[in-house]
């Protein structure tokens, strides 16, 4: 469906993969090339953007603590938060292999998913259906995810790493395959178009 709409994304025909389209505030989990889970997400603000990148999830961390960066501490007065219901990472996070310190996670601010504009984070991606994504990633039931949460702080490795693509498409198909236009929340589309015109003129 993505290729039919002219969207080039690294979607293997077998196995699991996660695609996050930043402008549409959406995560899609695919199994053997077929979407099996779609979730609203919160992405980075224009001043702390979520980058486009290729990474992979290798573990789920249950009841994580949260340590803000020195910049967050200095500029926003944020502080370390122990595990618990008020933790900004919620009850679980998806450990990802990348140099940007970007990962997927739950959140204690569920009301944010009701907003139409969800560029609100420091760069990481908050997932509305984090429990369902954890169950799918670990090949367990939702009841087993709840049991893992009840065990306190610990990490569970995935049976196999799951590739993750963070992409930026302002025109992206919805669940019915219809192409929908989304705001250019980071204002990068004009720069991309100028680069394309410049390359075409060479």
DRENVEX-434234 format. One line per field, with one value per residue (C-alpha): x, y, z. Coordinates in nm, 2 decimals. Each point is the difference from the previous one (the first is absolute). Layout:
N
X <- c(X/...) .
Y <- c(Y/...) .
Z <- c(Z/...) .
***
This chain:
202
X <- c(0.00/0.28/0.20/-0.32/-0.03/0.36/0.13/0.33/0.04/0.20/-0.28/0.12/-0.25/0.06/0.04/-0.09/0.07/-0.11/-0.06/-0.06/-0.11/0.08/-0.24/-0.30/0.08/-0.04/0.17/-0.07/0.12/0.02/0.03/0.11/-0.07/-0.36/-0.10/-0.11/0.00/-0.05/0.05/0.00/0.33/0.14/0.32/0.26/-0.08/0.15/0.27/0.08/-0.08/-0.03/0.26/-0.05/0.21/0.02/0.04/-0.12/-0.17/0.18/-0.17/-0.30/0.08/-0.28/-0.06/0.30/0.15/0.04/0.31/-0.02/0.30/0.21/-0.16/-0.35/0.12/0.15/-0.26/-0.32/0.08/-0.09/0.13/0.04/-0.32/-0.01/-0.21/-0.37/-0.33/0.12/0.31/0.02/0.09/-0.31/0.02/0.23/0.25/0.14/0.38/0.13/0.34/0.10/0.23/-0.28/-0.12/-0.35/-0.24/-0.36/-0.18/-0.33/-0.10/-0.18/-0.17/-0.26/-0.21/0.26/-0.11/-0.34/0.17/0.01/0.35/0.23/0.35/0.04/0.30/0.37/0.07/-0.10/-0.32/-0.29/-0.22/-0.37/-0.03/0.33/-0.13/-0.13/0.33/0.19/-0.22/0.06/0.37/0.05/-0.25/-0.20/-0.36/-0.11/-0.06/0.36/0.11/-0.20/0.17/0.34/-0.09/-0.10/0.34/0.17/0.30/0.16/0.08/-0.11/0.19/-0.20/0.00/0.15/0.09/-0.27/0.11/-0.15/-0.02/-0.07/-0.11/-0.13/-0.28/-0.25/-0.21/-0.07/-0.27/-0.26/-0.13/-0.22/0.29/-0.11/0.27/-0.03/0.19/0.14/0.16/0.38/0.04/0.38/-0.01/0.26/-0.20/0.09/0.37/-0.03/-0.18/0.28/0.26/-0.19/-0.03/0.37/0.10/-0.23/0.16/0.35) .
Y <- c(0.00/0.24/-0.07/0.04/0.36/0.07/-0.02/-0.18/-0.16/-0.29/-0.25/-0.37/-0.25/-0.24/0.06/0.29/0.37/0.32/0.32/0.34/0.28/0.32/0.25/-0.23/-0.08/-0.37/-0.32/-0.31/-0.35/-0.23/-0.38/-0.16/0.33/0.03/0.26/-0.17/0.30/0.38/0.24/0.37/0.14/0.32/0.12/0.27/0.37/0.22/0.11/-0.36/-0.20/-0.37/-0.10/-0.21/-0.32/-0.37/-0.19/-0.32/-0.09/-0.27/0.00/0.13/0.17/-0.02/0.27/0.21/0.29/0.33/0.21/0.33/0.13/0.28/0.24/-0.09/0.04/0.34/0.15/-0.16/-0.09/-0.36/-0.27/-0.37/-0.20/-0.34/-0.28/0.04/0.13/0.36/-0.09/0.18/-0.34/-0.16/-0.37/-0.11/0.11/-0.17/0.00/0.11/-0.03/0.35/0.29/0.26/-0.14/-0.03/-0.27/-0.09/0.00/0.01/0.33/0.11/0.28/-0.21/0.31/0.13/-0.27/0.18/0.30/0.03/0.17/-0.23/0.15/0.03/-0.20/0.05/-0.23/-0.35/-0.16/-0.06/-0.28/-0.01/-0.38/-0.08/-0.31/-0.15/0.08/-0.17/-0.31/-0.02/0.07/-0.27/-0.25/-0.01/0.09/0.33/-0.18/-0.11/0.36/0.10/-0.27/0.12/0.35/-0.12/-0.16/0.34/0.14/-0.24/-0.05/-0.28/-0.06/-0.05/-0.34/0.18/0.36/0.20/0.26/0.35/0.27/0.36/0.18/0.34/-0.01/0.29/-0.21/-0.34/-0.27/-0.05/-0.34/-0.01/0.06/0.35/0.26/0.27/0.33/0.10/0.33/0.04/0.03/0.05/0.23/-0.22/-0.08/0.32/-0.07/-0.35/0.12/0.26/-0.28/-0.21/0.28/0.08/-0.36/-0.02/0.32/-0.16) .
Z <- c(0.00/0.09/-0.32/-0.21/0.14/-0.09/0.36/0.03/0.34/0.11/0.05/-0.03/-0.14/0.30/0.37/0.22/-0.05/0.15/-0.20/0.16/-0.23/0.19/-0.17/0.03/0.37/-0.07/0.07/-0.22/0.10/-0.30/0.00/-0.33/-0.18/0.14/0.26/0.32/0.24/-0.05/0.29/0.06/0.11/0.14/-0.17/0.07/0.00/-0.28/0.24/0.10/-0.32/-0.03/-0.26/-0.30/0.06/-0.04/0.33/0.17/0.33/0.19/0.34/0.20/0.33/0.25/0.27/-0.12/0.19/-0.19/0.00/-0.19/-0.20/0.15/-0.25/0.13/0.36/-0.07/-0.23/0.13/0.36/-0.06/0.24/0.04/0.03/0.16/-0.15/0.06/-0.13/-0.02/-0.20/-0.34/-0.16/0.14/0.08/-0.29/-0.26/-0.31/0.00/-0.34/-0.15/-0.13/0.08/0.03/0.34/-0.16/0.11/0.01/0.34/0.19/0.17/0.31/-0.20/-0.19/-0.07/-0.25/-0.25/-0.04/-0.15/-0.38/0.01/0.20/-0.05/0.37/0.13/0.04/-0.30/0.11/-0.11/0.24/-0.12/0.09/-0.04/0.18/0.17/-0.32/-0.17/0.28/-0.02/-0.38/0.03/0.27/-0.15/0.32/0.10/0.15/0.33/0.00/-0.06/0.30/0.20/-0.11/0.10/0.35/0.05/0.04/-0.19/-0.24/-0.37/-0.23/-0.32/-0.32/-0.16/-0.30/-0.06/-0.18/-0.26/0.05/-0.26/0.10/-0.31/-0.11/-0.26/-0.02/-0.23/0.14/-0.04/0.28/0.11/-0.31/-0.24/-0.08/-0.03/0.26/0.02/0.34/0.12/-0.04/0.37/-0.01/-0.31/-0.18/-0.32/-0.18/0.07/-0.13/-0.32/-0.06/0.03/-0.24/-0.25/0.04/-0.07/-0.30/-0.15/0.01) .
***
